[in-house]
């Protein structure tokens, strides 16, 4: 049973040692499975030389690169807990994560060394710093072949980025990571000759689980550019011989606004996988029509090692607007008393399975609140299940707009606005109102070269949504605040644009 990261690596290294695991999109040396297994042992020796031992937490403050990949996998496969730090974090949030994680060592890229050392000065414990370029490291000859970690050992401590309060550290075990790697591979029918373009940063749970770990389960590979570039995306996918791509809705929006690829650049791509946030149906249709590549919409949480729902690979079997059926786990919809709701009724989506986290690090109260007494993870997502087992997400419980006692899903407003030809992006949120309790504010990003004023947008919404659901306030903005997963941080819109509305 391949129930640890070590087991996944060792299995592929013994089966296909010369097969490519990671390809450098900038022309650097590729990494095969045999070398990956050796590199993991070398990483173990380096960590031991730093005075760190298996069971310790190692933080990683690095952008994508071949060395970043090897540090992360090498640490996990020998029993260290890895804590990737979000490079988009504010300084105080990064300091909190480094402090709260109890890490004994931080591996940093050269450009992050000075900022990280400055943050560590305020943390009252000794933390070692190891500097490594993300794309290259002088690996020593010394190797350490340590005992394999147990399946229930914590392998990943990843901090979520909430809209309010401090981030929570999600504890994921070796078994959690391995289970989802196998589930992703099975869900998408991935084989050894499949290669994914890995444009998401490795501090993002989607990249961590889907582009880094899943190939270990099916023996495939990943092509690793340093960052996402809409201008180079199709060229990188083609030159790296990728067979699938894994992106978030924001990237799809950028690709739709960019130059169209040539037929040769998309010929080898079997599908595009969209995750981490709801993909507007209008963007899905536009992407498939323009690029000729089918989209598989999925959804998951950091607490479930990314994907827990997926639409089928066959586009004839999918349902537009659904995040899919439960994948690698069980899912249900529950009411406020935690009782299961029948199909068609809206409530909170709950998940149970081998991919579900152990809990939140040093936060027993949040852990207890996250689970039902019988072990179902409460996702905080509102949605419903239809008779065919497909789940539809309508929003977050905390983001639900309650106007005059009626529940309004913000996504319904977003999708109506996205049908307008001048609208590139949109997000609705509830704002205080003296009469209704809450009213609707819509923040709208217009397409370059297009124009639309508030009157035009209101008239459009009246036709699409009716008077009650038409936003009271429209704000034309340059962009929308998003977390690292690409999800719009709706509650921040109130602080940014809602002060003078009620």
N, C-alpha and C positions, 0 to 999 in steps of 0.2 A: 504494500500500500504506500503510494507516494504522498505521505502526509506531512512532509516538512520541505522547506526550501532546499535543504541539503539533499534530500532524496530526489527532488526534481533535477537538480544540477547533476548529481552523480549518475542518474539514469541516462540522461542524454549524453554525458561524457563517455560512458561505457558503450553506449549504443552507436553513437555517431560522433566520435571525437574530432573529426576533420570538418564536420559541417559547420557553416557559419551561424553564429548566434547574433552578433551585432556588427553592423556595417557603418562606417563613418561616412556621412554624406559629403564631407569636405575633403575626401581623398586620403584620410589617414588609414592606418592598418586596421584590418577587420579582426574580429575576435571569434575564434571557433570554440566549440564546446569543450574540447580537451584542454585548451589554454585557459578557459574560464574556470574549470575545476582547479587547475594549478594556481591560477591567480587568487582564488578564494583562500587557498592554503597560505599563500604569501601574505595576503591581507591579514590573516589570523596571526602570523608571526610578527607583523608590524604592529598590530594592536597590542599584542603581549609585550612587545618591546617598549611601548608607551606606558606600561604599567596598568593597562586595562585588561580585564578578564571577562570570559563569557558570563552573561547575566547582567553585565553593565550596560548602560545606555550610551550610545555614541550618537551625537548630533552631527548632521551633515549640512553645511551651508555652502552649497555649490550649484552652479547651473549645470545643464545637461552636458554630458561628455562621456567618452569611453571610460575614463578613470572614475568618474562619478558612479557609473554603473557598476564597476568592479568593486569599489569601496563598499557600496550598499549591499550587493549580493554576497561579497566576501564576509562581511560582518555578520549578516543574518545566518548564513549557512553554517557558521560555527558557534552560534548560540548567543551572539550579542543582540541587543535590542537597538534598532536603528530609529532615529528620530529626524526625518528630513524637515528642515526649516524653510518655511515659505519666504522666498526672497522678496516678495511684494509687501511683507509685513512692515508696519511702522516700527521705529526703533524701540519704543516702549513695549510693544507687543512681542518683538523678537527677544528682548531681554526677559520678559515674563516666561516665554517658552523655554529658553535656555535654563532659566532658574528652576522652573516648575518640573522640568523633565528629569532632574537629578542626574544629568549627563556627567560622565567623568572625563570625556574627551570630545572636542569639536574638530571635525575635519573641515577645513575652509579652503576656498580657492584664493589665489593671491590678492585679487581685488577686494575680497571680503575680510582679509586678515585684520587690517587696522580697525574697521568698524566693529568687528566681533570682539577683538581684544578690549576695545573701549567699553563695550557692553558688559564684558565679564568682570571688569573692575568693580562693578556694583553688586556682584553676586558673592556672598560670604562663604565660598568653599573653593577648594583648589580644582580647577578645570584645565586640563592640558589642551594645547592647540597644535594641530598637525596641518601643515600647509601643503596643498597638492593642486596642480593645474587640473582643470576638469577633463582635458583631452589627453593628458599624458602624465605618467608618473614613472620614476625609475624604480621598478620593482626589484627587490633584492632576491638573491638566490634562495635565501632561507625560507623554508616552508614549515608550517605547524599543522599537523593532521590531528585535530582535536576531536573528542567524542561528538557524535551528532546530538543536536538538541532534541529534547522531547517535543512531541506534537503540541502539548499544551503550554510550551514556553512562549513568553511574549516576544515577538519578533519585530513588531512595528509599533511605534508610538507616534501617531500622527495627530496633529492639533487641528481642530476644526476652526473655521473662521466665522463666528457668529456675527450677527448685526449689532448685538448689544452684549456687554460684559466681556470677560476674558475668554479666550478660546479654551476648549476642553480637549484633553489628551485622550484620544481613542486608543485603547489597548487591543491589538490584534495578534493572535497567536500564529505559530507556525502552521497549525492545522487550518486556521481560517484562510491564510494566504494560499496554501496549496489547494484547498478545496475549491476556491474561486478560480484559480488558474485552470484547473481541470474543467470546471463548469463553463467558463468562457470558451475554451477550446471546443467543447462539445456543442455548445449552443450555436456557434458560428461555423461548425463543421471545418475547423482549421486543420491543416495538414502540414507535414514537414516542409513542403515547398512554398508555404505561405510566408509572406514578409509584410510587416506593417511599417508605415511611416510614423515615427514616434516624435511628433511635434509638441506634445504636451510636456511640461516640466515634471521631473521625477518627484518633486515635492507635492504633486497633485495625485490624489489616490487613484484617479483614472489611469494616468500614465504608469503609476507604480504597479497596479494590478493587471491592466489590460495589455500595455505595450511592453513592459519588462518581464512580468512573471508568466503570463499566459503562454508565450512561445516556449518556455521551459517545459510546459506540460505536453505540447504537441510536437516539439522539436523544430519549430519554425524559427524565424529570425526577425530582427527589427533593424530599420535604417534610422540612424540617430543624427539629425541635424542639431546645431547648437540651440536653435530657437525656431519658433513659427515665423515664416515669412510668406505672406500671400503672394508676393511677386515671384518667389522661387519654388513655391509649393509643388506645382505640377511637374516642373523640371526635376525636382528632387525625387518625387515619387516614380517618375519614369526612369531616370538614370539609375536609381537603386533597385529597379525591377520589383517594386512593391505590388502586392496583389490586393491589399486592402488598406484603408486609411481610418484613423481613429481621431475624431475631432469633437469640439464642443460647439454649440449653436453660434456663439460669437464668431468663431472661425468660419463657419458656413456663410455667415453674413458678409465677412470680409472677402471670401472667395467669390461670392456672387457679384460683388462690386468690382472685382479685379478683372484682368484680361482672361479671356477664355483659353483653355489649353488646346493644343492641337489634338487631332484624333489619335496620333501615335502616343501622346503623353498619357492618355487615359485608357488605352486599349487593354492593358494588363490588369486593370483594377476591377476586382469582382464586386466589391461593395464598399460603401462608406458607413462607418459606425458613428452615430451621434449619441452623446451621453452627457451626464452631469447637470443638465438643465433641460426644461421642456423646449422642444423644437417647434416653432410655429408651423402649422401645416402649409402656409403660403411659402415659407422658405424651403420646406421639403419638396414641394411641387416644383418650385423654380430651380432648385439644385438638380433634381433628376431630369427636368426638361432641358436645361442648358448643358449639362455635362454628360448626360447619358449614363449615370452611375446610380444604382439603387441605394437608398439610405435605410439602414436598420436603426430604428430609434430604441434606445435602452434607457434605464434609469437605475440609480443606486445611491448609496450614501457612503461616507467614510466609515460609518459604523458597520457596514456590510461589505467592506473591501470593494467598494464601487458597485458593479452591476448586480442587481437583484431581479430586474425585469428586462425582458427583451422581446421585441417583435420577431417573427420567424424570418429566416433567411429568404424564403420564397416570397416575393412581393405580392403574389396573388393571395397569400394567406394573412397578410398583416392587416392592421386596422389603423387608418390614418387618425392621428390625434391620441392614440393609445401609447403608453410606454411599454406595452407588451404583456406577456404572461410571466408568472414567477419563473425564475431561472436559477437553478441550483439551491432553491430554498422553497419554503411555503409562504404564502401571503394571504391575508384576509383584510376585511374592512370592519372596524369596530366602532361602537357608539361611545358616548361619554361615560357609560357604566362599564365599558370594556367588553360588552357582549358583541358577538359577531352579527353583522348586518346581512340581510339577504342581498342578492345581486340587484344592482340598479339603484341602491340607496347610497347616499354619500355619507362618509364618515372618515375616521382616521385609518390610514393604511398601516398594518402591522406585519412584521416579518419574523419568521423563525427558521433557523437552519444552521448548517456548519460554517457559514460565512459570517455569522453575527458575532460582534465584538465580545470580549470578556467584560468590558465596562470602561468607565472613565477613570483615568489615573488620579489617585488621591482625591476622589470626589464621590464618595459613597452615596451622598444625597442625590446627585444627578444620575448616578447609575441606577438607583432604586426607582427614580421617577421615569427612567427610560424603558423599563420593562413592566409588563403585566405580571401578576402573581404566578401565572402558568408559563412564563418565559418568552412571551412575544415582545419583540422590540417595537416600541411606539415610534414611528418615523416622524411624526409631526406634519406629515403630508395629508391633505384632504383629497379624497378621490372615491371612485366607485369601481366595482367589478361587474362586467357584463356576464351574460349566460355562457359565453364561450371561454371565460376565464381571463379575458383581457382587462387590464387595469387602466383607468383614465385618471390622471392627476389634475385637480382643479386649482391647487394652490397650497400654501402653507397655512396651518391653523392660525399662527400669529399674524399672518398677512391678510386674512379674510376680511373683506369689507362688509360691515353690518350697517346698512342704511335703513333707518326706520324699522328695524327688526327683521329685515330681509337680508339673507346671506348672498353676497355677490362675489364670485371668484374673480380675482384680478386678471387671470389669464384670459377670461372671456373678453374683457375690454381690450387687452393687448392684441388678441388675434383679430378683432374687428378692425382696429386701427392699422394693423399691418396689411390689410387688404387695400388700403389707400395707396395709390401709385407714388405719392410723394413721401411716404413714410418708410424710413429705413429701420427704425427700432422704436419700441414703445413700451412703457410700463405704467400700470395703474396702481394706485395706492389709496387707502382711506385716510381722510383728514378730518379733524374735529368739525362738527357742525352743530349749531345751537338747536336746530329743530329736529334733524334726523339722527343725531348722535354722531354719524359719520357721513361725509359726502365723498365723491370720487374726484381725485386729481389724476390726470394723465400727463406724463412727461414724454415728449415726442422728439425723436431725432429725425430730421429730414434728410432725404437723399441729396447728395451734391448735385447742384444744378436744378433742383426742384424747389417749389415754394408752395406753402399752404398756410393760411392764417387760422386763427382760432375759430372764426365764423365758419370757414370751410370744413374744418375738422369736426366741429359740433354738428353741422348739417349732415355730414357723412355718418357720424355715430347715431344720430337720430334715426336714420334709415336702417342701419345695421343692428342697432341695439334697442331702440325704443327710448322714450323719454326718461324713464326711471333709471336706466343703466348708463345713460349718456353722462360723461364726466361734467361736473360743474366747472372745473378749472382745467385749463390746458397750459402746459409750460413747454415752450420750444427750447430744447437744451442741446449742447454739443455732444454729450455722451451720457451714458447711464453708469452709475457706480456698480461695479461687479466684484465678486470675490474671486479667488484663484481658480475656482471650478467653472467660472463663466456665468454663474447665477447672478441675476440682478439683485442687489441688496435694497429691496423696496423700502424698508423702514428708514433707510438713510435719505430717501427722496423727501420724506416729510421734513427732516432737518434742513435739507438743502434748499427746497423749493416751496415748502408748505406753510412757512411762517405767516405770510401775509394773506392767507386765503380764507380763514374762518372768521 
